[in-house]
């Protein structure tokens, strides 16, 4: 069997990358190889390829048969384009310098497209991150709104309860004041009813005392003089 250009698996489960190797077609996939000419990492976008261009071109011109994936890698790196251009040089369709210029221009165009693709991937990731952040922010705002609404409901219930308690206390205070005022009015009315009776008693007693007192007798000066004469002894 001819020499083959194929991939040899490396890396752990779920994170595989590959070596591009030149191996005997009868050897197992991950067995012995003749030469390693590059690496291939499909986990990145776009896939990362590191290839020794000259050695790969050498083995292609020597007749090495690539696998399907290896053929895609070689075509992407321009190996088969150079082989085609060198065939044109051998046929005299173009010079070697023209072939090199065309190959260089193709590589520059490929590099530009690859850079644009990477930039698109980066922008796409940024856009996805932005959308995800906006979605998370929206969810967070919704949750905060629900929490605030519940908090406001609790505060409103507490305020209503406090207002009800305050109203009940004020009503009780007013009732107590009204009861106190009523008792005060009743006491004053009772005092006013009892006051005239107690006021009449002293006047009646005073009249009685006035009636009991004897009328004063007024002695005339003549009577006083006669009495004095009667009391003086007669001179012998």
N, CA, C and O of each residue as an XYZ file, in Angstrom:
944
protein
N       0.845     -1.206      0.000
C       0.000      0.000      0.000
C       0.873      1.245      0.000
O       1.974      1.223      0.550
N       0.397      2.346     -0.615
C       1.223      3.555     -0.682
C       1.287      4.275      0.653
O       0.537      3.973      1.581
N       2.191      5.227      0.727
C       2.296      6.096      1.904
C       1.063      7.001      1.939
O       0.599      7.493      0.911
N       0.547      7.205      3.161
C      -0.668      8.031      3.318
C      -0.380      9.239      4.206
O       0.448      9.204      5.116
N      -1.103     10.299      3.894
C      -1.104     11.502      4.751
C      -2.415     11.447      5.531
O      -3.489     11.496      4.930
N      -2.348     11.347      6.836
C      -3.562     11.206      7.631
C      -3.395     11.854      9.003
O      -2.344     12.402      9.332
N      -4.453     11.773      9.779
C      -4.484     12.413     11.099
C      -4.285     11.367     12.181
O      -4.779     10.243     12.081
N      -3.565     11.750     13.205
C      -3.325     10.896     14.365
C      -3.912     11.601     15.588
O      -3.527     12.724     15.913
N      -4.848     10.928     16.260
C      -5.592     11.572     17.350
C      -4.733     11.757     18.590
O      -3.964     10.879     18.980
N      -4.891     12.936     19.199
C      -4.262     13.253     20.476
C      -5.274     13.999     21.355
O      -6.371     14.331     20.906
N      -4.902     14.250     22.580
C      -5.808     14.968     23.481
C      -6.707     14.022     24.240
O      -6.774     12.831     23.934
N      -7.410     14.564     25.249
C      -8.279     13.740     26.079
C      -9.705     13.750     25.545
O     -10.007     14.419     24.557
N     -10.557     13.015     26.200
C     -11.928     12.836     25.744
C     -12.671     14.166     25.718
O     -12.677     14.913     26.696
N     -13.299     14.446     24.572
C     -14.042     15.693     24.421
C     -13.177     16.875     24.055
O     -13.713     17.946     23.774
N     -11.840     16.732     24.044
C     -10.924     17.822     23.707
C      -9.828     17.297     22.768
O      -8.634     17.465     23.019
N     -10.259     16.679     21.718
C      -9.311     16.041     20.805
C      -8.684     17.055     19.855
O      -9.346     17.990     19.404
N      -7.395     16.859     19.554
C      -6.729     17.538     18.444
C      -5.893     16.483     17.738
O      -5.733     15.369     18.236
N      -5.361     16.840     16.573
C      -4.753     15.820     15.716
C      -3.393     16.275     15.200
O      -3.142     17.462     14.991
N      -2.516     15.272     15.000
C      -1.251     15.478     14.310
C      -1.422     15.037     12.853
O      -2.012     13.995     12.570
N      -0.895     15.849     11.944
C      -0.885     15.476     10.525
C       0.427     14.735     10.283
O       1.507     15.307     10.431
N       0.327     13.464      9.913
C       1.521     12.628      9.830
C       1.588     11.925      8.463
O       0.590     11.762      7.762
N       2.788     11.530      8.137
C       3.043     10.667      6.987
C       3.267      9.270      7.542
O       4.190      9.051      8.326
N       2.434      8.330      7.142
C       2.507      6.987      7.725
C       2.273      5.944      6.648
O       1.713      6.222      5.588
N       2.722      4.735      6.957
C       2.466      3.589      6.086
C       0.974      3.261      6.144
O       0.371      3.278      7.217
N       0.386      2.963      4.990
C      -1.032      2.679      4.944
C      -1.424      1.460      5.739
O      -2.590      1.323      6.108
N      -0.471      0.548      6.023
C      -0.775     -0.659      6.779
C      -0.694     -0.452      8.288
O      -1.138     -1.308      9.052
N      -0.129      0.678      8.726
C       0.009      0.943     10.166
C      -1.331      1.381     10.750
O      -2.147      1.978     10.047
N      -1.566      1.089     12.040
C      -2.810      1.554     12.676
C      -2.859      3.081     12.737
O      -1.850      3.765     12.568
N      -4.068      3.588     12.983
C      -4.267      5.049     12.948
C      -3.335      5.794     13.888
O      -2.692      6.766     13.492
N      -3.263      5.338     15.141
C      -2.435      6.025     16.145
C      -1.114      5.291     16.369
O      -0.503      5.413     17.430
N      -0.675      4.526     15.364
C       0.562      3.764     15.526
C       1.782      4.533     15.026
O       1.814      5.763     15.058
N       2.769      3.797     14.570
C       4.025      4.407     14.121
C       3.798      5.207     12.833
O       2.951      4.873     12.005
N       4.595      6.283     12.701
C       4.490      7.130     11.512
C       5.887      7.474     11.009
O       6.876      7.307     11.722
N       5.950      7.950      9.787
C       7.232      8.290      9.165
C       7.663      9.697      9.532
O       8.815      9.925      9.899
N       6.742     10.634      9.432
C       7.083     12.039      9.696
C       5.825     12.796     10.110
O       4.730     12.539      9.610
N       6.009     13.723     11.026
C       4.922     14.627     11.422
C       5.107     15.945     10.671
O       6.178     16.550     10.732
N       4.054     16.396      9.954
C       4.184     17.616      9.142
C       3.268     18.753      9.629
O       3.274     19.836      9.044
N       2.487     18.519     10.685
C       1.642     19.614     11.171
C       0.657     19.155     12.226
O       0.654     17.997     12.643
N      -0.195     20.106     12.654
C      -1.254     19.830     13.644
C      -2.571     20.404     13.146
O      -2.611     21.314     12.318
N      -3.648     19.834     13.684
C      -4.997     20.280     13.297
C      -5.875     20.274     14.545
O      -6.031     19.247     15.206
N      -6.449     21.445     14.859
C      -7.310     21.579     16.042
C      -8.709     21.998     15.587
O      -8.912     23.159     15.233
N      -9.676     21.081     15.588
C     -11.038     21.419     15.128
C     -11.903     22.093     16.182
O     -13.037     22.472     15.891
N     -11.396     22.250     17.398
C     -12.218     22.819     18.472
C     -12.360     24.328     18.359
O     -13.301     24.897     18.913
N     -11.452     24.985     17.658
C     -11.539     26.432     17.464
C     -12.392     26.734     16.238
O     -12.650     25.864     15.406
N     -12.821     27.989     16.149
C     -13.606     28.403     14.977
C     -13.027     29.704     14.425
O     -13.081     30.732     15.101
N     -12.479     29.683     13.216
C     -12.282     28.499     12.366
C     -11.201     27.577     12.925
O     -10.453     27.944     13.831
N     -11.139     26.376     12.362
C     -10.177     25.385     12.852
C      -8.741     25.897     12.689
O      -8.418     26.584     11.720
N      -7.888     25.546     13.662
C      -6.492     25.986     13.649
C      -5.627     24.921     12.971
O      -5.636     23.751     13.353
N      -4.883     25.360     11.956
C      -4.021     24.437     11.203
C      -2.603     24.987     11.182
O      -2.371     26.124     10.771
N      -1.663     24.172     11.628
C      -0.237     24.490     11.516
C       0.397     23.407     10.631
O       0.431     22.232     10.995
N       0.893     23.826      9.471
C       1.372     22.845      8.491
C       2.715     23.280      7.923
O       2.917     24.441      7.566
N       3.628     22.314      7.850
C       4.915     22.551      7.180
C       4.653     22.480      5.671
O       4.546     21.394      5.100
N       4.552     23.653      5.035
C       4.117     23.723      3.641
C       5.075     22.963      2.711
O       4.631     22.190      1.863
N       6.354     23.176      2.866
C       7.328     22.554      1.949
C       7.310     21.031      2.063
O       7.324     20.338      1.046
N       7.279     20.493      3.304
C       7.287     19.046      3.474
C       5.977     18.425      2.985
O       5.974     17.324      2.434
N       4.873     19.132      3.188
C       3.600     18.614      2.705
C       3.593     18.581      1.174
O       3.123     17.614      0.576
N       4.116     19.642      0.540
C       4.181     19.672     -0.928
C       5.106     18.562     -1.432
O       4.824     17.923     -2.445
N       6.198     18.343     -0.727
C       7.133     17.291     -1.124
C       6.454     15.924     -1.132
O       6.594     15.170     -2.095
N       5.712     15.595     -0.058
C       5.086     14.278      0.021
C       3.928     14.137     -0.982
O       3.663     13.039     -1.473
N       3.248     15.241     -1.281
C       2.188     15.187     -2.291
C       2.774     14.909     -3.670
O       2.237     14.110     -4.437
N       3.879     15.577     -3.973
C       4.524     15.349     -5.273
C       5.146     13.953     -5.362
O       5.341     13.417     -6.453
N       5.456     13.372     -4.192
C       6.009     12.015     -4.181
C       4.924     10.950     -4.331
O       5.233      9.767     -4.473
N       3.658     11.363     -4.299
C       2.564     10.421     -4.502
C       1.876      9.935     -3.251
O       1.111      8.972     -3.310
N       2.125     10.577     -2.100
C       1.429     10.185     -0.864
C      -0.060     10.469     -1.006
O      -0.446     11.529     -1.501
N      -0.897      9.530     -0.576
C      -2.348      9.653     -0.704
C      -2.957     10.181      0.611
O      -2.837      9.535      1.652
N      -3.600     11.341      0.560
C      -4.182     11.879      1.802
C      -5.549     11.276      2.096
O      -6.256     10.839      1.188
N      -5.913     11.259      3.378
C      -7.272     10.902      3.773
C      -8.195     12.078      3.432
O      -7.735     13.135      3.001
N      -9.494     11.880      3.631
C     -10.448     12.941      3.277
C     -10.170     14.228      4.053
O     -10.117     15.309      3.468
N      -9.992     14.108      5.381
C      -9.725     15.300      6.199
C      -8.374     15.902      5.864
O      -8.237     17.123      5.790
N      -7.370     15.048      5.660
C      -6.042     15.553      5.288
C      -6.089     16.253      3.932
O      -5.403     17.254      3.730
N      -6.892     15.736      3.004
C      -7.031     16.385      1.698
C      -7.635     17.779      1.855
O      -7.190     18.725      1.205
N      -8.653     17.910      2.720
C      -9.260     19.223      2.979
C      -8.237     20.196      3.567
O      -8.210     21.371      3.200
N      -7.400     19.703      4.479
C      -6.387     20.549      5.099
C      -5.354     20.998      4.058
O      -4.988     22.172      4.014
N      -4.896     20.084      3.240
C      -3.900     20.423      2.219
C      -4.466     21.400      1.191
O      -3.768     22.305      0.734
N      -5.710     21.216      0.840
C      -6.338     22.125     -0.117
C      -6.495     23.519      0.484
O      -6.269     24.523     -0.193
N      -6.881     23.574      1.752
C      -7.039     24.876      2.412
C      -5.716     25.614      2.523
O      -5.688     26.842      2.441
N      -4.626     24.893      2.706
C      -3.318     25.531      2.856
C      -2.651     25.826      1.503
O      -1.570     26.414      1.475
N      -3.272     25.431      0.384
C      -2.745     25.784     -0.931
C      -1.752     24.799     -1.516
O      -1.059     25.119     -2.481
N      -1.674     23.619     -0.955
C      -0.732     22.622     -1.465
C      -1.109     22.211     -2.892
O      -0.251     22.165     -3.774
N      -2.370     21.917     -3.110
C      -2.810     21.471     -4.430
C      -2.818     22.623     -5.435
O      -2.660     22.392     -6.633
N      -2.998     23.848     -4.971
C      -2.888     24.999     -5.876
C      -1.461     25.141     -6.388
O      -1.241     25.402     -7.571
N      -0.493     24.968     -5.491
C       0.904     25.055     -5.926
C       1.230     23.913     -6.891
O       1.949     24.109     -7.870
N       0.709     22.742     -6.616
C       0.951     21.602     -7.520
C       0.381     21.896     -8.902
O       1.006     21.588     -9.917
N      -0.809     22.492     -8.937
C      -1.430     22.855    -10.212
C      -0.606     23.915    -10.943
O      -0.397     23.811    -12.152
N      -0.134     24.939    -10.214
C       0.661     25.999    -10.825
C       2.005     25.460    -11.342
O       2.459     25.836    -12.422
N       2.629     24.578    -10.555
C       3.891     24.007    -10.991
C       3.694     23.115    -12.244
O       4.600     23.003    -13.069
N       2.525     22.494    -12.378
C       2.234     21.755    -13.608
C       2.137     22.684    -14.802
O       2.563     22.340    -15.904
N       1.565     23.888    -14.575
C       1.514     24.874    -15.647
C       2.897     25.374    -16.020
O       3.176     25.631    -17.191
N       3.776     25.514    -15.009
C       5.149     25.943    -15.287
C       5.854     24.888    -16.123
O       6.550     25.226    -17.081
N       5.688     23.614    -15.780
C       6.328     22.533    -16.537
C       5.825     22.482    -17.986
O       6.562     22.123    -18.904
N       4.546     22.853    -18.164
C       4.000     22.849    -19.524
C       4.331     24.133    -20.289
O       4.075     24.228    -21.489
N       4.895     25.105    -19.599
C       5.261     26.364    -20.237
C       4.123     27.350    -20.349
O       4.229     28.317    -21.103
N       3.030     27.139    -19.619
C       1.901     28.056    -19.664
C       2.191     29.347    -18.909
O       1.628     30.390    -19.240
N       3.041     29.300    -17.921
C       3.423     30.479    -17.147
C       4.785     30.234    -16.527
O       5.263     29.104    -16.423
N       5.387     31.337    -16.119
C       6.712     31.234    -15.536
C       6.595     30.892    -14.048
O       5.528     30.986    -13.442
N       7.737     30.493    -13.492
C       7.753     30.171    -12.057
C       7.470     31.396    -11.211
O       6.836     31.299    -10.160
N       7.945     32.563    -11.669
C       7.699     33.801    -10.931
C       6.208     34.118    -10.918
O       5.668     34.503     -9.881
N       5.536     33.962    -12.058
C       4.100     34.196    -12.123
C       3.348     33.222    -11.211
O       2.377     33.592    -10.553
N       3.810     31.990    -11.188
C       3.182     31.005    -10.315
C       3.338     31.403     -8.849
O       2.392     31.282     -8.071
N       4.515     31.872     -8.471
C       4.732     32.300     -7.090
C       3.887     33.522     -6.753
O       3.370     33.625     -5.641
N       3.739     34.458     -7.705
C       2.921     35.648     -7.464
C       1.447     35.261     -7.268
O       0.777     35.778     -6.374
N       0.960     34.358     -8.101
C      -0.428     33.902     -7.957
C      -0.636     33.185     -6.628
O      -1.653     33.373     -5.960
N       0.333     32.366     -6.256
C       0.223     31.661     -4.975
C       0.250     32.639     -3.806
O      -0.507     32.488     -2.847
N       1.135     33.658     -3.888
C       1.218     34.664     -2.819
C      -0.077     35.464     -2.726
O      -0.581     35.727     -1.634
N      -0.611     35.849     -3.893
C      -1.874     36.601     -3.884
C      -3.001     35.758     -3.302
O      -3.836     36.268     -2.554
N      -3.030     34.469     -3.640
C      -4.068     33.582     -3.093
C      -3.938     33.450     -1.580
O      -4.938     33.467     -0.861
N      -2.701     33.319     -1.098
C      -2.479     33.209      0.348
C      -2.906     34.483      1.073
O      -3.501     34.418      2.149
N      -2.602     35.649      0.481
C      -3.005     36.912      1.102
C      -4.530     37.017      1.159
O      -5.094     37.422      2.176
N      -5.192     36.650      0.057
C      -6.657     36.688      0.035
C      -7.227     35.724      1.070
O      -8.174     36.059      1.780
N      -6.647     34.517      1.154
C      -7.112     33.545      2.140
C      -6.905     34.051      3.569
O      -7.758     33.870      4.437
N      -5.749     34.691      3.793
C      -5.476     35.230      5.115
C      -6.465     36.346      5.467
O      -6.914     36.446      6.609
N      -6.806     37.192      4.468
C      -7.771     38.266      4.722
C      -9.146     37.684      5.062
O      -9.793     38.122      6.013
N      -9.586     36.700      4.284
C     -10.882     36.069      4.549
C     -10.890     35.374      5.906
O     -11.889     35.398      6.625
N      -9.764     34.759      6.241
C      -9.672     34.098      7.538
C      -9.763     35.103      8.678
O     -10.408     34.846      9.694
N      -9.109     36.255      8.502
C      -9.172     37.317      9.520
C     -10.597     37.845      9.658
O     -11.070     38.092     10.767
N     -11.282     38.018      8.512
C     -12.665     38.477      8.561
C     -13.554     37.458      9.274
O     -14.438     37.816     10.052
N     -13.297     36.186      8.990
C     -14.086     35.145      9.651
C     -13.861     35.160     11.157
O     -14.807     35.044     11.937
N     -12.602     35.303     11.557
C     -12.305     35.372     12.998
C     -12.962     36.590     13.629
O     -13.495     36.519     14.736
N     -12.915     37.725     12.900
C     -13.544     38.939     13.429
C     -15.055     38.755     13.566
O     -15.657     39.185     14.550
N     -15.663     38.106     12.560
C     -17.098     37.832     12.643
C     -17.415     36.933     13.830
O     -18.413     37.127     14.523
N     -16.551     35.945     14.054
C     -16.771     35.052     15.196
C     -16.685     35.831     16.506
O     -17.499     35.643     17.410
N     -15.684     36.706     16.593
C     -15.517     37.507     17.818
C     -16.722     38.417     18.027
O     -17.252     38.516     19.134
N     -17.156     39.088     16.940
C     -18.321     39.978     17.049
C     -19.581     39.186     17.394
O     -20.427     39.641     18.164
N     -19.689     37.990     16.807
C     -20.846     37.155     17.114
C     -20.860     36.763     18.586
O     -21.909     36.776     19.230
N     -19.689     36.414     19.113
C     -19.599     36.065     20.531
C     -19.956     37.262     21.406
O     -20.666     37.128     22.403
N     -19.447     38.448     21.014
C     -19.766     39.653     21.785
C     -21.263     39.939     21.744
O     -21.871     40.294     22.754
N     -21.850     39.777     20.545
C     -23.288     40.015     20.421
C     -24.081     39.026     21.268
O     -25.049     39.399     21.930
N     -23.663     37.766     21.241
C     -24.346     36.762     22.056
C     -24.204     37.063     23.539
O     -25.156     36.918     24.306
N     -23.000     37.486     23.939
C     -22.784     37.842     25.342
C     -23.641     39.033     25.734
O     -24.198     39.079     26.831
N     -23.741     40.004     24.819
C     -24.548     41.196     25.102
C     -26.019     40.825     25.241
O     -26.697     41.282     26.161
N     -26.514     39.984     24.310
C     -27.910     39.558     24.386
C     -28.167     38.762     25.658
O     -29.191     38.939     26.319
N     -27.227     37.883     25.993
C     -27.407     37.098     27.214
C     -27.389     37.983     28.446
O     -28.151     37.770     29.390
N     -26.495     38.997     28.430
C     -26.441     39.924     29.555
C     -27.734     40.727     29.657
O     -28.251     40.949     30.751
N     -28.257     41.164     28.499
C     -29.524     41.893     28.513
C     -30.658     41.013     29.027
O     -31.512     41.466     29.790
N     -30.657     39.741     28.597
C     -31.695     38.824     29.076
C     -31.579     38.615     30.581
O     -32.583     38.615     31.294
N     -30.345     38.436     31.063
C     -30.145     38.255     32.501
C     -30.548     39.512     33.265
O     -31.138     39.431     34.342
N     -30.221     40.685     32.693
C     -30.605     41.948     33.343
C     -32.119     42.081     33.400
O     -32.678     42.518     34.406
N     -32.778     41.698     32.302
C     -34.236     41.771     32.265
C     -34.860     40.847     33.299
O     -35.799     41.223     34.000
N     -34.325     39.630     33.386
C     -34.827     38.678     34.383
C     -34.594     39.217     35.796
O     -35.458     39.111     36.667
N     -33.409     39.798     36.002
C     -33.090     40.354     37.317
C     -34.028     41.500     37.671
O     -34.509     41.590     38.800
N     -34.290     42.387     36.689
C     -35.198     43.503     36.939
C     -36.612     42.999     37.234
O     -37.302     43.537     38.100
N     -37.039     41.954     36.503
C     -38.367     41.392     36.755
C     -38.456     40.829     38.170
O     -39.436     41.048     38.881
N     -37.405     40.094     38.567
C     -37.398     39.544     39.926
C     -37.401     40.653     40.975
O     -38.110     40.566     41.977
N     -36.604     41.695     40.739
C     -36.565     42.814     41.682
C     -37.918     43.503     41.760
O     -38.361     43.906     42.835
N     -38.584     43.637     40.584
C     -39.911     44.259     40.580
C     -40.901     43.431     41.398
O     -41.698     43.980     42.159
N     -40.847     42.107     41.238
C     -41.745     41.235     42.005
C     -41.456     41.345     43.501
O     -42.371     41.433     44.321
N     -40.154     41.337     43.841
C     -39.774     41.449     45.260
C     -40.214     42.790     45.829
O     -40.730     42.855     46.945
N     -40.009     43.880     45.053
C     -40.420     45.205     45.520
C     -41.930     45.286     45.684
O     -42.434     45.894     46.628
N     -42.645     44.659     44.747
C     -44.106     44.660     44.850
C     -44.568     43.938     46.113
O     -45.458     44.411     46.820
N     -43.955     42.793     46.387
C     -44.299     42.069     47.615
C     -43.940     42.888     48.846
O     -44.703     42.947     49.810
N     -42.740     43.534     48.803
C     -42.321     44.350     49.940
C     -43.291     45.512     50.161
O     -43.646     45.827     51.298
N     -43.720     46.152     49.056
C     -44.668     47.255     49.179
C     -45.999     46.778     49.732
O     -46.637     47.471     50.524
N     -46.421     45.569     49.302
C     -47.674     45.023     49.831
C     -47.578     44.776     51.332
O     -48.509     45.069     52.082
N     -46.427     44.227     51.764
C     -46.221     43.979     53.196
C     -46.209     45.285     53.977
O     -46.825     45.396     55.037
N     -45.486     46.292     53.427
C     -45.436     47.594     54.104
C     -46.817     48.238     54.169
O     -47.188     48.827     55.184
N     -47.584     48.122     53.069
C     -48.929     48.693     53.062
C     -49.819     48.000     54.096
O     -50.606     48.648     54.786
N     -49.682     46.663     54.192
C     -50.469     45.928     55.190
C     -50.087     46.355     56.611
O     -50.949     46.537     57.471
N     -48.778     46.510     56.839
C     -48.339     46.954     58.160
C     -48.835     48.361     58.466
O     -49.263     48.648     59.584
N     -48.774     49.247     57.453
C     -49.249     50.618     57.656
C     -50.755     50.634     57.953
O     -51.217     51.368     58.826
N     -51.516     49.806     57.207
C     -52.953     49.731     57.450
C     -53.245     49.202     58.862
O     -54.146     49.682     59.551
N     -52.467     48.214     59.264
C     -52.647     47.658     60.617
C     -52.343     48.704     61.668
O     -53.086     48.859     62.637
N     -51.221     49.438     61.470
C     -50.888     50.503     62.431
C     -51.962     51.588     62.456
O     -52.325     52.080     63.524
N     -52.476     51.964     61.269
C     -53.523     52.985     61.212
C     -54.786     52.507     61.921
O     -55.441     53.277     62.623
N     -55.125     51.226     61.733
C     -56.297     50.683     62.409
C     -56.114     50.686     63.928
O     -57.021     51.050     64.675
N     -54.908     50.268     64.374
C     -54.638     50.286     65.817
C     -54.694     51.707     66.365
O     -55.240     51.949     67.442
N     -54.116     52.652     65.602
C     -54.135     54.039     66.054
C     -55.557     54.582     66.110
O     -55.928     55.291     67.045
N     -56.361     54.235     65.075
C     -57.757     54.684     65.076
C     -58.518     54.083     66.256
O     -59.315     54.766     66.900
N     -58.269     52.802     66.535
C     -58.921     52.157     67.676
C     -58.516     52.823     68.993
O     -59.349     53.048     69.871
N     -57.213     53.136     69.115
C     -56.740     53.794     70.332
C     -57.347     55.182     70.474
O     -57.744     55.588     71.566
N     -57.418     55.914     69.348
C     -58.007     57.254     69.405
C     -59.488     57.185     69.763
O     -59.980     58.001     70.543
N     -60.203     56.206     69.189
C     -61.627     56.059     69.514
C     -61.811     55.729     70.998
O     -62.701     56.260     71.662
N     -60.941     54.831     71.505
C     -61.028     54.489     72.926
C     -60.728     55.707     73.797
O     -61.391     55.933     74.809
N     -59.715     56.498     73.393
C     -59.376     57.702     74.166
C     -60.535     58.698     74.147
O     -60.863     59.297     75.172
N     -61.157     58.872     72.968
C     -62.285     59.797     72.882
C     -63.463     59.309     73.724
O     -64.136     60.096     74.389
N     -63.697     58.011     73.681
C     -64.784     57.464     74.502
C     -64.511     57.683     75.988
O     -65.408     58.039     76.752
N     -63.243     57.462     76.387
C     -62.895     57.688     77.800
C     -63.058     59.153     78.172
O     -63.555     59.477     79.250
N     -62.625     60.058     77.251
C     -62.784     61.489     77.525
C     -64.262     61.867     77.638
O     -64.661     62.636     78.512
N     -65.062     61.305     76.728
C     -66.499     61.600     76.778
C     -67.116     61.086     78.076
O     -67.944     61.763     78.685
N     -66.711     59.891     78.496
C     -67.229     59.339     79.745
C     -66.800     60.190     80.938
O     -67.583     60.451     81.851
N     -65.522     60.619     80.905
C     -65.033     61.482     81.997
C     -65.784     62.804     82.027
O     -66.166     63.295     83.089
N     -65.993     63.380     80.823
C     -66.716     64.655     80.751
C     -68.157     64.483     81.250
O     -68.682     65.357     81.940
N     -68.789     63.369     80.904
C     -70.159     63.114     81.350
C     -70.219     62.973     82.869
O     -71.117     63.501     83.524
N     -69.234     62.242     83.419
C     -69.193     62.108     84.876
C     -68.981     63.460     85.546
O     -69.582     63.755     86.578
N     -68.109     64.285     84.940
C     -67.874     65.616     85.508
C     -69.136     66.461     85.473
O     -69.445     67.175     86.426
N     -69.876     66.372     84.345
C     -71.122     67.137     84.227
C     -72.136     66.646     85.262
O     -72.835     67.444     85.886
N     -72.207     65.332     85.433
C     -73.141     64.789     86.424
C     -72.768     65.251     87.819
O     -73.644     65.615     88.603
N     -71.469     65.243     88.145
C     -71.050     65.708     89.468
C     -71.399     67.174     89.674
O     -71.890     67.575     90.729
N     -71.127     67.981     88.614
C     -71.472     69.406     88.743
C     -72.963     69.613     88.912
O     -73.385     70.468     89.692
N     -73.776     68.835     88.185
C     -75.230     68.959     88.321
C     -75.685     68.567     89.726
O     -76.555     69.203     90.322
N     -75.066     67.495     90.236
C     -75.417     67.067     91.600
C     -75.051     68.140     92.619
O     -75.816     68.412     93.544
N     -73.864     68.757     92.444
C     -73.455     69.833     93.350
C     -74.397     71.018     93.264
O     -74.726     71.633     94.278
N     -74.836     71.344     92.038
C     -75.754     72.476     91.889
C     -77.107     72.181     92.536
O     -77.750     73.076     93.084
N     -77.529     70.923     92.466
C     -78.809     70.559     93.086
C     -78.704     70.607     94.606
O     -79.646     71.048     95.264
N     -77.593     70.168     95.181
C     -77.438     70.153     96.632
C     -77.086     71.515     97.207
O     -77.341     71.735     98.391
N     -76.524     72.430     96.459
C     -76.053     73.732     96.961
C     -77.187     74.593     97.490
O     -76.973     75.151     98.566
N     -78.382     74.790     96.889
C     -79.448     75.650     97.444
C     -79.964     75.158     98.794
O     -80.264     75.969     99.671
N     -80.071     73.847     98.971
C     -80.551     73.323    100.244
C     -79.601     73.684    101.370
O     -80.045     74.095    102.442
N     -78.327     73.542    101.152
C     -77.356     73.878    102.192
C     -77.295     75.368    102.412
O     -76.944     75.807    103.507
N     -77.626     76.165    101.406
C     -77.607     77.626    101.568
C     -78.807     78.109    102.360
O     -78.700     79.116    103.059
N     -79.965     77.420    102.278
C     -81.172     77.843    103.007
C     -81.057     77.574    104.494
O     -81.641     78.310    105.289
N     -80.334     76.558    104.893
C     -80.236     76.200    106.299
C     -79.636     77.309    107.147
O     -80.233     77.577    108.189
N     -78.598     77.953    106.860
C     -78.051     79.029    107.706
C     -79.008     80.178    107.864
O     -79.053     80.764    108.946
N     -79.779     80.544    106.856
C     -80.704     81.668    106.967
C     -81.809     81.353    107.980
O     -82.207     82.205    108.774
N     -82.295     80.098    107.932
C     -83.360     79.697    108.862
C     -82.850     79.727    110.285
O     -83.544     80.214    111.178
N     -81.663     79.222    110.513
C     -81.064     79.227    111.846
C     -80.830     80.641    112.332
O     -81.013     80.933    113.514
N     -80.434     81.511    111.442
C     -80.185     82.908    111.839
C     -81.480     83.572    112.262
O     -81.499     84.343    113.222
N     -82.568     83.281    111.553
C     -83.869     83.870    111.916
C     -84.304     83.369    113.279
O     -84.826     84.121    114.101
N     -84.072     82.050    113.507
C     -84.471     81.485    114.801
C     -83.682     82.099    115.925
O     -84.253     82.406    116.972
N     -82.401     82.289    115.752
C     -81.571     82.891    116.785
C     -82.003     84.321    117.038
O     -81.957     84.785    118.177
N     -82.414     85.015    116.021
C     -82.847     86.413    116.172
C     -84.116     86.488    116.991
O     -84.298     87.402    117.795
N     -85.017     85.494    116.775
C     -86.262     85.510    117.523
C     -86.042     85.182    118.990
O     -86.764     85.699    119.842
N     -85.068     84.341    119.310
C     -84.841     83.931    120.681
C     -84.185     85.019    121.500
O     -84.404     85.075    122.710
N     -83.395     85.882    120.899
C     -82.695     86.910    121.665
C     -83.712     87.912    122.250
O     -84.613     88.343    121.530
N     -83.586     88.313    123.596
C     -84.504     89.306    124.192
C     -84.217     90.680    123.622
O     -83.098     91.013    123.230
N     -85.267     91.447    123.598
C     -85.120     92.801    123.068
C     -84.383     93.647    124.098
O     -84.710     93.589    125.283
N     -83.435     94.403    123.688
C     -82.652     95.241    124.630
C     -83.532     96.367    125.180
O     -84.324     96.964    124.451
N     -83.376     96.653    126.515
C     -84.140     97.725    127.187
C     -83.282     98.939    127.291
O     -82.101     98.864    127.633
N     -83.876    100.050    126.998
C     -83.128    101.304    127.038
C     -83.515    102.041    128.335
O     -84.684    102.353    128.565
N     -82.534    102.300    129.147
C     -82.743    103.026    130.392
C     -82.577    104.510    130.167
O     -81.609    104.969    129.562
N     -83.570    105.260    130.682
C     -83.535    106.712    130.519
C     -82.614    107.299    131.544
O     -82.323    106.653    132.550
N     -82.142    108.508    131.323
C     -81.260    109.164    132.304
C     -81.973    109.454    133.621
O     -81.322    109.494    134.666
N     -83.285    109.657    133.605
C     -84.012    109.982    134.829
C     -84.061    108.776    135.719
O     -83.860    108.874    136.930
N     -84.320    107.667    135.137
C     -84.398    106.448    135.928
C     -83.062    106.117    136.514
O     -82.983    105.653    137.651
N     -82.023    106.338    135.781
C     -80.687    106.067    136.292
C     -80.378    106.978    137.467
O     -79.771    106.540    138.444
N     -80.785    108.233    137.388
C     -80.511    109.168    138.495
C     -81.287    108.775    139.733
O     -80.743    108.869    140.833
N     -82.547    108.333    139.612
C     -83.349    107.929    140.765
C     -82.747    106.718    141.418
O     -82.763    106.579    142.641
N     -82.235    105.875    140.626
C     -81.615    104.677    141.206
C     -80.391    105.016    141.979
O     -80.119    104.443    143.033
N     -79.672    105.925    141.468
C     -78.444    106.318    142.185
C     -78.804    106.995    143.490
O     -78.124    106.759    144.488
N     -79.811    107.805    143.540
C     -80.220    108.468    144.757
C     -80.693    107.428    145.793
O     -80.425    107.562    146.987
N     -81.357    106.454    145.342
C     -81.856    105.455    146.277
C     -80.727    104.662    146.889
O     -80.829    104.203    148.027
N     -79.691    104.503    146.170
C     -78.569    103.734    146.665
C     -77.710    104.526    147.619
O     -77.078    103.937    148.496
N     -77.662    105.859    147.482
C     -76.792    106.635    148.401
C     -77.459    106.706    149.746
O     -78.670    106.924    149.775
N     -76.767    106.539    150.894
C     -77.369    106.586    152.243
C     -77.710    108.019    152.664
O     -77.102    108.987    152.206
N     -78.663    108.114    153.517
C     -79.108    109.439    154.013
C     -78.184    109.844    155.128
O     -77.819    109.008    155.955
N     -77.777    111.144    155.183
C     -76.828    111.624    156.196
C     -77.610    111.873    157.486
O     -78.701    112.445    157.469
N     -77.042    111.442    158.580
C     -77.667    111.624    159.873
C     -77.343    112.970    160.406
O     -77.782    113.323    161.501
